[in-house]
């Protein structure tokens, strides 16, 4: 394996991902962290009311930590995840594509804003105690920084594959990723038999063999239930992220659209 690929494998993670995203330094909070549910419907028909909240638990070896996930809807979607003093805010259009992302983390001396303008990603702020300003060119593929939400489009059974851009929070490197539907499973979750969609996230091209992680979404409404992926190179413990408060059903106004 080339050294660049080895370095990537050693630190990739879902980044819960900041909202469950595949490269999260916490391995799950971006990755946490991290999704257009029926292409002909707007996001307002997919998730709960103006406010949707969940609580997740992340485990890596003996280390256990929990975090809050808070989604507010309006003209745009605003997802906030809070982990100790760290606060990540991802703002998305109604197709779940990210247009701005900000991180405020006093512990790592980071306070940075990231914006997409056309086919460029613009970084501005403080990263690990140093001024950080950079503009990176990408292509027209969507930017998904919060996979825990952006992947909800896989509730559409016809959706099998997507490619997108995502930023690794611990380095701010931008990577092109792919997601594939790999299975529909029925498992007991939170004491209830649930029908789940299993998704596999990988790098694209030849790098796809070097790293991957998995997401499980509730089939009825796409709520993120579980993440599993490596915390580093072979031999390192796996990281898991699980919902620890039963999810509220997706609603439109006061009407439940996907009963259980």
Wavefront OBJ file of the C-alpha trace (Angstrom):
o trace
v 0.000 0.000 0.000
v 1.391 3.424 -0.854
v 2.263 5.710 2.071
v -0.409 8.261 1.124
v -3.078 5.565 1.150
v -1.799 4.174 4.467
v -1.994 7.624 6.032
v -5.557 8.032 4.808
v -6.627 4.657 6.178
v -5.098 5.449 9.566
v -7.321 8.448 10.161
v -10.452 8.069 8.038
v -13.725 7.827 9.813
v -17.343 8.678 9.582
v -17.225 11.013 10.389
v -20.176 11.384 12.599
v -20.178 11.601 11.730
v -19.231 16.259 12.373
v -22.671 14.938 11.608
v -21.710 11.520 10.951
v -19.292 11.845 8.167
v -16.760 9.252 6.954
v -13.633 11.123 7.952
v -14.504 12.377 11.393
v -11.619 12.551 13.852
v -14.111 10.922 16.227
v -14.707 8.302 13.564
v -18.330 8.645 13.134
v -19.521 12.098 14.061
v -19.235 13.392 10.197
v -19.297 10.535 8.723
v -21.618 11.279 12.158
v -22.351 13.036 10.921
v -23.364 12.838 7.111
v -27.624 12.535 3.030
v -32.788 13.651 -1.570
v -35.234 11.055 -0.141
v -37.596 10.728 -2.981
v -36.161 12.739 -5.870
v -39.555 14.229 -6.648
v -40.238 15.267 -3.061
v -38.719 18.032 -0.990
v -37.001 17.394 2.295
v -40.044 18.709 4.122
v -41.842 15.484 3.249
v -39.110 13.316 4.715
v -38.208 14.242 8.234
v -40.042 15.136 11.284
v -41.424 18.627 11.992
v -39.465 21.877 12.101
v -37.219 20.393 14.792
v -35.856 16.838 14.931
v -33.527 15.708 17.698
v -31.584 12.502 18.348
v -28.924 11.312 20.748
v -26.069 9.003 19.711
v -23.386 6.943 21.418
v -19.960 6.402 19.871
v -17.618 3.615 20.912
v -14.004 3.000 19.906
v -12.407 0.253 21.937
v -12.921 1.193 25.587
v -13.653 4.849 24.801
v -17.309 5.821 24.896
v -18.752 9.253 24.179
v -22.202 10.592 23.386
v -23.407 13.560 21.356
v -26.558 15.456 20.419
v -27.984 15.815 16.879
v -30.411 18.698 16.240
v -32.060 19.440 12.871
v -34.060 22.596 12.163
v -35.954 23.061 8.897
v -37.006 26.152 6.992
v -35.981 27.518 3.612
v -32.740 25.642 4.287
v -31.888 22.785 6.642
v -29.615 23.420 9.609
v -28.045 20.475 11.401
v -26.148 21.075 14.643
v -24.136 18.425 16.466
v -22.690 19.052 19.914
v -19.929 16.960 21.444
v -18.567 18.442 24.642
v -17.347 21.927 23.754
v -17.256 21.184 20.038
v -20.141 22.487 17.949
v -20.581 21.728 14.237
v -23.249 23.396 12.099
v -24.055 22.180 8.588
v -26.478 24.138 6.405
v -28.051 22.356 3.467
v -30.486 22.943 0.652
v -33.678 20.925 0.560
v -31.940 18.300 -1.600
v -29.586 17.727 1.383
v -26.513 19.120 -0.418
v -24.269 21.170 1.867
v -23.622 24.829 1.104
v -21.950 25.948 4.375
v -20.287 24.184 7.289
v -18.753 25.641 10.427
v -16.790 24.135 13.300
v -16.139 25.719 16.700
v -13.884 23.605 18.914
v -11.962 25.410 21.691
v -10.109 22.208 22.614
v -8.319 22.134 19.250
v -8.260 25.924 18.800
v -10.448 25.638 15.730
v -13.094 28.099 14.540
v -13.556 27.783 10.801
v -16.243 28.446 8.193
v -16.448 26.564 4.892
v -18.619 27.676 1.952
v -19.333 26.234 -1.478
v -19.478 28.739 -4.340
v -20.068 27.102 -7.695
v -17.468 24.395 -8.102
v -15.143 25.705 -5.403
v -14.898 25.132 -1.649
v -13.660 28.128 0.346
v -12.136 27.773 3.836
v -11.679 30.730 6.190
v -10.855 30.882 9.890
v -8.589 29.327 12.518
v -7.599 25.656 12.266
v -5.588 24.074 15.081
v -4.486 27.482 16.297
v -3.351 28.853 12.933
v -4.944 31.105 10.337
v -6.370 28.990 7.540
v -7.530 30.348 4.180
v -7.841 28.123 1.144
v -9.913 27.717 -2.022
v -10.195 24.249 -3.584
v -11.694 23.406 -6.998
v -14.117 20.491 -7.249
v -16.578 19.316 -9.903
v -20.376 19.510 -10.009
v -20.962 16.515 -7.698
v -22.793 17.451 -4.480
v -21.021 18.214 -1.224
v -22.373 16.125 1.675
v -20.824 17.038 5.011
v -23.500 15.416 7.174
v -24.052 11.886 5.961
v -26.359 11.112 8.855
v -28.880 13.299 7.051
v -27.810 13.408 3.397
v -28.086 9.631 2.992
v -31.817 9.721 3.664
v -32.437 9.782 -0.054
v -31.798 6.028 -0.041
v -35.291 5.594 1.369
v -36.139 5.616 -2.333
v -35.735 1.940 -3.242
v -34.568 2.887 -6.744
v -31.562 4.750 -5.335
v -28.561 2.417 -5.527
v -25.436 4.563 -5.926
v -24.169 8.124 -5.459
v -20.866 9.967 -5.648
v -20.189 13.125 -3.674
v -17.554 15.350 -2.060
v -16.854 15.449 1.664
v -14.292 17.156 3.898
v -12.247 15.243 6.426
v -12.605 17.329 9.605
v -9.238 16.549 11.214
v -7.199 17.611 8.154
v -9.678 19.618 6.017
v -8.719 17.493 3.009
v -11.511 17.116 0.450
v -12.289 13.635 -0.823
v -14.621 12.243 -3.467
v -16.616 9.363 -2.008
v -19.183 6.868 -3.223
v -22.095 5.228 -1.461
v -23.779 1.994 -2.532
v -26.852 0.188 -1.259
v -25.676 -3.258 -0.238
v -28.572 -4.865 1.662
v -31.973 -4.568 3.286
v -31.962 -6.134 6.736
v -34.424 -6.765 9.531
v -32.851 -6.433 12.968
v -33.924 -5.758 16.509
v -33.051 -2.206 17.430
v -34.004 -0.522 20.693
v -36.132 -3.570 21.464
v -38.167 -3.266 18.262
v -37.829 -5.243 15.015
v -36.741 -2.689 12.433
v -36.342 -2.874 8.664
v -33.004 -1.272 7.838
v -31.117 -0.161 4.734
v -27.399 -0.974 4.792
v -25.098 1.373 2.870
v -21.386 1.109 2.133
v -19.209 4.245 1.894
v -15.895 4.067 0.036
v -13.347 6.223 -1.678
v -13.604 6.257 -5.475
v -11.384 4.672 -8.093
v -8.457 2.476 -7.035
v -8.536 3.956 -3.530
v -11.879 2.236 -2.933
v -9.998 -0.866 -1.744
v -8.171 0.990 1.027
v -11.048 2.123 3.240
v -14.790 1.654 3.757
v -17.465 2.075 6.400
v -21.152 1.207 6.777
v -24.332 3.074 7.644
v -27.698 1.631 8.624
v -30.843 3.734 8.080
v -34.401 2.965 9.100
v -36.170 1.904 5.920
v -39.432 3.728 6.659
v -38.032 7.253 6.921
v -34.228 7.150 6.606
v -33.403 7.997 10.230
v -29.742 7.161 10.887
v -29.482 4.271 13.352
v -25.947 2.881 13.207
v -22.435 3.417 11.837
v -19.547 0.950 11.774
v -16.031 1.505 10.451
v -12.324 1.221 11.248
v -10.727 3.692 13.656
v -7.385 3.331 11.899
v -5.193 0.845 10.013
v -5.635 -2.949 10.302
v -5.512 -4.072 13.906
v -7.062 -0.909 15.346
v -10.455 -1.203 17.097
v -13.668 -0.639 15.193
v -15.748 2.455 15.788
v -19.516 2.195 16.143
v -22.134 4.917 16.455
v -25.689 4.060 17.500
v -28.878 5.912 18.196
v -29.581 5.659 21.927
v -32.958 7.386 22.034
v -35.734 5.871 19.872
v -36.191 8.079 16.785
v -39.359 10.065 16.286
v -41.324 9.203 13.168
v -40.987 11.461 10.145
v -43.935 13.840 9.836
v -45.397 16.463 7.554
v -46.993 19.048 9.787
v -48.964 16.964 12.287
v -49.476 13.952 10.037
v -47.303 10.909 10.273
v -46.245 9.950 6.751
v -44.549 6.644 7.458
v -46.219 4.736 10.238
v -44.568 2.006 12.209
l 1 2 3 4 5 6 7 8 9 10 11 12 13 14 15 16 17 18 19 20 21 22 23 24 25 26 27 28 29 30 31 32 33 34
l 36 37 38 39 40 41 42 43 44 45 46 47 48 49 50 51 52 53 54 55 56 57 58 59 60 61 62 63 64 65 66 67 68 69 70 71 72 73 74 75 76 77 78 79 80 81 82 83 84 85 86 87 88 89 90 91 92 93 94 95 96 97 98 99 100 101 102 103 104 105 106 107 108 109 110 111 112 113 114 115 116 117 118 119 120 121 122 123 124 125 126 127 128 129 130 131 132 133 134 135 136 137 138 139 140 141 142 143 144 145 146 147 148 149 150 151 152 153 154 155 156 157 158 159 160 161 162 163 164 165 166 167 168 169 170 171 172 173 174 175 176 177 178 179 180 181 182 183 184 185 186 187 188 189 190 191 192 193 194 195 196 197 198 199 200 201 202 203 204 205 206 207 208 209 210 211 212 213 214 215 216 217 218 219 220 221 222 223 224 225 226 227 228 229 230 231 232 233 234 235 236 237 238 239 240 241 242 243 244 245 246 247 248 249 250 251 252 253 254 255 256 257 258 259 260
